Amino acid sequence: MERIENKVKDQMKESNNVDYPDFDQMWSSIQRDELKVAGGEPVVLRPRKRKRFALVAGLSVALMATPVYAALTYDWSSMLSHREGIQSALGQGLGQSIEQSVTKEGVTLTVHTAFIDENRTVLLYSLKPETSQDVKDVKDINFKLIGLKDSKGNFIEGNYWNEWNEELGEYKGYFETDWVAEGQTTDVEFIIENIQYIGNKKQSISYNPNDSTTQVFPIQKDGVDSVTLQSFEQAEGKVLLKSDVTLTDPEMPYKWVEFEAINDVGESVKQVKSTSSSFRDGGANVDQLFKSDTLRKEGTKFQISYEHILETKESTWSTNMNLSKKQLENGSYKQVLDIPMGNVPNTKIHEMKVTPSQVRLTLTQDQDRYETIPFEEYQLDVGGTLLKARDVRSGKNFNETELRFEVTGLDVASLANQPVTFVAKHRVDAIRGDDNPIRLTDISVKPQSLTSSIAGYPITWTYYLKDNNLYVESLSSDPAFAGVNQTYYLDGDNGPNFGTPDLMGILEDGSNKAMDVYENFDKKELDIYIEKYLIDKPNEELRIPLKSGK
């Protein structure tokens, strides 16, 4: 799974300039996180007719001279659904044939093809157990360690994704890293250590959907200590369930635990929106949104579903290879642009790096602090072909943002010869709050509400105590108001005390509801302030030409 990226460094308008995390950008990064989530059911390969077998076998030796012939005998399309640039390069015969195997503990690792250019290094590999019986209950696999070791012995981390192919009886996978060799060729070692077979387990719990108090369920098996459930009533008959998972096994692969409701006919109750999770040392926090009446329906039972390690193949699989950029060097170039980003203050489109599989744009900001780039969607128009930004992440410096576009539907020549226009859509501006406090009075376990406004936008506040924590919810009837980013209160000489955003993007698209929590709260009254709020402009579009065609 592509790991969660923390984009930090923002400043208070107060004189002490306290830095604090931009939580809105954090949650956006979590939602954009696509690796290990994007895969669907494997595409089943159609069996070849027997009468063609001799022809295929006879041609195989000659065709191995084609750089990626062996890789083309696989269907990688579903696994590369969010890495279309690699699939496109594969289809153009680009890439470097490796075809090296090693067998340990009854599992054969084969590295089929490598793609290395000025943007990234990608390996396509397969893992084949001796018998599919070994994986009959396996839902996924994980590794204690996976990565590259360069010629100097430095270990290089990366991201990976695996997919089981029933017909071939093996896992197909890819490993991707931002590391790029300095020269045209380089010696590396690909290493996998301790293959973990991951399965699901389910544990019945006595959850009471009519009890709004915090409910704790000890699990105490398979690395899961306990699960604490809190419920929060939402508008239109929905309920938000927040699970706090405590683990006893730090090696638990994904720290994934999910609440499930089973109806009276044994079917899993559908969520209103997909589960949202965040991880911490020793546990995880999980948010889920359900319809209240389905949870309270007579005959509904409840359980916790979690991943655990079924078996570990304890060994090290490694293979040495010499990687070359030659196959992808045509059509690759880097261009410094330094083009102002329209009406986005202090922001420039600094650099474009183009390879046959991926385009990367680096956006830079003049000020010495991080600000969120105010758009939700980014595209590149390459001669009429639209490439969508798959990844938006922090750059090498804290005031840089990097956009990554997978190249699909274009050949190498098109990238160099076609005009390129940068397109940004759906603007959301983050605006600093004012100095007018919102006064919360008679704070207790009973929810209370009041109204205020900022810049003409009405806001309804609801606040209450729960488990000695203060929850402050905000909601606006104006759809142009995209929500309160964060609140804070002033704590004397200690400066601002920020609430922790606690909805994790689990509510439906378009909702501007936000919720901050202040832990261990014991006051009866409080003045809170809006640090930043968001204004939604879904129809705003920015188009900036980057280069003209030849």
N, C-alpha and C positions, 0 to 999 in steps of 0.2 A: 504494500500500500504506500502510495506516495505520502510521505509524512507531512503532518500539519506544520505549516510555516507560520512563524510569528513575525508580523511586521510591526515594528515599534517606533518609538521616538516621535512624540507629539508634545506640544507645550501648552501649559495653562496660560490664560490671559492674566493671571495674578503675577505679581512682581517676582515671586520666588521661582517662577518658571519650572514647576514640577513636571517631570516627564512621566507619562503613563501610557499603557498599551492602547492602541486603537482597536477596541474590541470589535467594532463593526467590520473592519477589514479582516480581523481574525476569522470571524464567522463566515465572511465571504470566501476566504481562503479555504476554510473547511468544506463549504458547499461546493467549491470548484475542484476540491480534491477528487480525481477521477480514477486513479490507479487502484487496482484490487477491488473496485466497486463496479466499474463499467462493463465487466465481462458478462455475457449472457450464457445461454446453453450452447455447448459446443456444436459446431457445424459438422454433421456426420458425413464422412467421405463416401462417395458412391464406389462400390467395389468394381474393379476393372474386370472385363471379360477375360476368361482364361486363354482364349485364342490369341490375345494380344500380349500375353505374358512374355513369350519368347522374344518378340520384337522389342519390347521395353528392356528386357534383360540384355539383349544384344547391343542395344544402343547406349546403355548406361555408361559404359567405360568411355566412349567417345564424347558423350555429352557432359561428362564430369568436367571437361575443360571449360564449359560455360560457367561463369563465376558462381551462379546461384542455382544450378540445376537441381541439386539435392534438396534445397529449400523449397523449390517450386513443386516438388512431389508432395508437399504438405499443403493443406489449406490453412493458412495463418489468418484468414480474414477476420474471423470473429474475435480472435485474441488481440488483433491489432486494430480493433474498431476505433480506438482513440489515439492510435499512432499510425494514422493513414499514410503519413509520409514514408514510413518504412515499407508499408504494403505497396505503395506506388513505386518506390525504388526497386523493390523486389520484382515487380511486374515489368520493369524496364531492363531487367538483367543486371542491375547494379548490385554491389556488395561483393564480399570476399568469401569464397568457399573455404570452410575450415574442415568439416567432417572428421573430427577427432573424438574418440570415445575412451571412456575409462569405466570399469565395472568394480564396484565394491558393495559388499553386504547384499548381493543379489539385485542391485540397482545399477543400470547403465546410464551414465551421463554422456550425451553426445552434443558437442557444439557444432551446429550446422553452418551458420553464416554470420559474418561480422559486417557491421556498417560503422565506419569511423570517418568523420569529417570535422569541420571546424566548429560544429555546434555540440556534438555528442558522440558517444560510442555505444552501440547497441549490439548485443549478441542474441541470436535465436538458437535455442537449445531444446533438447528433449530429455526426459527422464523415464526410463522403461524398467518397471519391476519385473522380476522373473515370471510372476504370474499375477493376473488381475485379481486373484483371490486376496492378494495382500491389500487391496484397496477397496474392497467391496463396501465397507462402511465409512470410507474416507470422503469428506466433503471438500477438503483442500489440503495443501501441503505448505509447510513453512520450513525455514532453515535457521539454524542457530547463527550461521554466518554465510553470506554470499557476497562476492565482490571480485575485484581484480587486484593483482599485485604487480607493480611495475618493475622495471629492470633494476631499480635501486632498492627494492624490497618494501616500498611504501604501499600500504593497503588503500584501495579505492572503493568507497561505498557507492551504492546506487539503488535504483528501484527495480522491482521485478513483478511479473505476473505469470501465473501458471493456469493451464486449462487442461482438463482430462479429456482424452479422445478415446471413446469406448471401442471403436473399431480397431484402432492401432494398439490399444492396451498400453498407452503411455501418456505422460504429461508433456504438453508443448509449453514452452515458456520463452519469455524474453527478459533480458537484463539490460537496463539503461542507466548511463551515468553521464554527467556533464563533463567528466574528465576527457581531455583531448590530448593526444600525443603532440609533443613539440615538433618533431620531425615528420617526414613523410612515412617512415616505418618505425615500429617499436616492438620490443618483446614484452609480452605480458603473460601472466598466469591467471586463469579463471578458477576460482575456488568456491566450492560449496561444502559446508561442514554441518553434519548432523541433520538429516532429513526428518522432519516431524510430520507424521500423518495426523491430520486434524479431523475430529468428528464432532457431532452435536450430541448433547445430552439435554434431557428435560427433567425438571423437578417440579412437582405439584406444590402449590402454595395456597394458603387459606386467606387470600386477599378478599377484603370486604369493600366493594365499590361504593357502598353507602356510608362508609366511615371516612370522613375528610381528614382525620388525624394521620400523623406519620405512622406507617406500619413497617415493621422490621421482620425479615425472614432469614433465619440462619440456614445456610446451605452446607458449608463446612465439608466440601468434597471437591475433588478435581481442581483444586486451586482457587475455588470461590469460597470466601468466608461468609459473607452475608450480602443481602440486597435490601436497601431501604427505599420504600416507595412513598412518594408524596403526590397528592392530587390537587389540581387547580382548575376550578370550573372556568370555562371559556364561553364566549358568546355562541348563540345558535346551537345550544345543546351539545357542546363538545367539552371534553375534559383533557387536560394536559397531565400526563403521568411522567414524573421525574424519578428515575432510578439512580441511586447512589450505590455503586458496586464496590465492595472491599475484597481484595484478593489476598490470598496467603502465599501464592506461588508467583514469584516475579518472572518466571519463565513462561507463564501462560501466554500463548502466541499473540492474540489480538485483543485480549482484555475485553472481549465482546460478550455481553449478557443482554438479553432482550426479554421483556415481559410479553406474554402471549395470553390472549383470551380465547377459549374454545367454546363454541356454541353447543346447543343441545343435540346437534347431529354430528358432532365431532369435528367441525370445520374451524379453522383459525379465523378469528374476527379480523376483518380488514381494517388497517389504520387509515385515518384521514390523510396523513402524509407520512412519508418514509421516516424511519428512525434517524435521529441525529445524535452523534456521540462525540465526546471529548475524553481524552485520556490524561491521567495524572499518575504520579508515583503511587503504586500500591492500589490502584483502582481506576474506575471510569465513571463518567456521568452520562446517562442516556435519557433522551427526551422522546416521548411518543404521544401522538394526538389521536384520540378515539372519539366516536360518538357516544355520549353518555348512556343513551337508552340501550345500546348493544351490550355494554358492560353490565348493566343492571338487569338485563333480561333473565328471567327465571331459567335455571338449568345451566347457566354459563359457569364454566370452570376456568381456573387460572393456573399458569405455570411459568417457570423461568426456563428459557432456552439459552444454552451457553456452549461455547466451543471448548474443547479440551484435547489434549494430546493422547491419541490412541496408542501410538508406538513411535519410537525414535530409532532410526537407523544411524548408529553412532560410528561415523567414519568421516574421512575427508576425500572428496572427489575433486581432482584438479587436473588441468591440462594446460600445457604451454603452447603458445602460438605467437606468430609474428604478424602483427596487424599493419595494414597498409591503407593509406588514404587514396590510393590511385584510382580506385573504382568510382569515387564520388568527387574527385577534384574538378572535373569539368562542370562548368556552370556554377561553381562556388566562388563567392566574392564577399568582401566586406566593404561597406561604404559609410563614412562619417557624414551625417546629414546636418545635425544641429538646426533643425527647422522648428520654429516656435509652434506649440500645439494650440493654434487658434486662440480661443478666448479662455483657455485654461492658464491662469497666471503662473509665471515663473517656471513654466514647464516646456521642455524641448524634446523633440524626437531626435535623440542623439546619434544612434548608430543602427545600421541594418546589416545583419549577417545572413547570407543566403547560401543554402546548400540544396542539393536535389531532393532532400527529404524534409527540410525544416527551414523556416525563416524566423529569425529572432530580431525583435525591435527592442532597443533600450531607451526608456524615457528617463530623463534626468530633471531634477528640480534645483533651482538656484539656492534656495534657502537651506540652512544647515539643520533641517529637521524634516521628518517624514510627514507627508500629507497624502491622503488617499486621492488617486486619480479619479475624477468624478464621472466615470462611465461604467456601465454594466456589461457592455458587449463590444468586442473589437473584431474587425475584419480587415483583410487586405484584398483589394480589388486588383487582380493581375490580368489586365486585358479583358475584363469581363468575367473572369473566373474568381469566385469569392472563397477565400481561405479564412476559416474562423479560428480565433485564438483559443487553443485548448488549455493553455496554462497561463496564469497571471501570477507572477511571483516577484519577490524582492531580488534586486540585482546584487552585484558584488559589493556595492556601497549602499549605505542605509538610505540615501536620497535617490536611489535608482529603482525603477520598476521594469521588469523584463516581460515582454509578451512573446509567446511561442505559437507559431502557426504551422500546422502540419501541411505539407505540400501534397495535394491530391488533384487529379484532373489536369496536370500540367507536365510537360516533359522538361528536360534540362534547358533546352534552347529557349523555351518560353520565359523562364525565370530571368534570363539575361536580356531578352529582346522586347518583352512586353512592358507597357507603362504600368506603374504600381501606384495605387492610391490607398492611403490609410483611412479607414472608416471607423469612427467611434459612435456608438448608439446608446440611447437611454441614459440620459444624464441624471445623476443624483448628487446634489451639492450638499456638502457638510458645512454648516454655518455655526459659528460660535454663539453661545447663549448670551443673555444679558445679565445685568446685576440685580434683577428683580427676583426675590426669593419666593418660593411656594411654601406656605406655612402649613405644616401638618400638626393637627391638634388632637387631643384625646386618643393617642395611639394605643391600640389594644388588639386583642384577637378578633374583634368585630371589624369587618371591612367598612371603611368610610370613604366617601368620595368628595371631591371638590373640583372646581373648574378654574382654569387660568388661560392666558393666551400669550403668544409670542409672535411678533411680526404679523399680527392679524390672524394667526392660526389658532383655533380653539383647541384646548387640551383638557381632557378629563383624567383626573388622577384618582386612583384607588389604592389605599394603603392599609396594611394590617400586620399583626405579629403572627408568626407561626414558628414553633420550636425555638423561641427566643431570637428569631431573626426578623428583621423588618423587610417586608416586601413592598415595593413601590411600583405600581403599574401605571402606564400612560397610554392614552388612546385619543386619536383625533377623528372627528367626523369629516374633516376635509381630506379627500384622497390625495391631494397634492402634497400633503404633509407625510413624509416617509418615516417618521418616528423620531423619538428622543434617543440620541446615540448613547448618552450616559449622563447620570446625575452625580452630584456631590454635595457634601455639606462642609462648612468651615469648622475646624476643631482647634480654635485658639492658636497658640504658637505652633501646633503640629501641622498647620496648613490644611489643605483640602483632603477630605476623606471620600474617596470615590466608591460608589456602589458598583457591584459586579453585575454586568448584564447576564440574565439568566433564562433567556428563551431559546438561544441557540439556533434561531432560524427555523424552528419547527412549525410555526404557524403558516397558514396558507399564503401563497403569493398574493401580494397586494395589501396584506394586513400591516398597519402601522403601529400595532401594539408593541410595547416594550415593557420589560420588567427588570428592575434592579433589586439586588438583595444586599442588605447591610447586616452582617453577622454579629451575634452576641449584642443585640441592641436592648437598652434598658431605659430609654428616655420616654417621656410622655408627649413631648412636643419637639418639633424639629423644623428648621428652615433648610430646604434643599434648593439647589440651583441646577439649571440646565447647562451642562458643559458644551455640548454640541447637539444640533438637531439636523434632520435631513429633509431636503425638498426634492420631490420626485418630478422629473421632466421626461416622461417616457417617449415623447415624439421628437426630442432634440437629437440631431445628428450632426456630426462633424466630419468633413471630408478634406483631406490634405494630400495633394500630390507629392509623392516621394521621388519618383524618377520618370522620365519620359521614355517611350519605346524607341527602338532603332528601326 
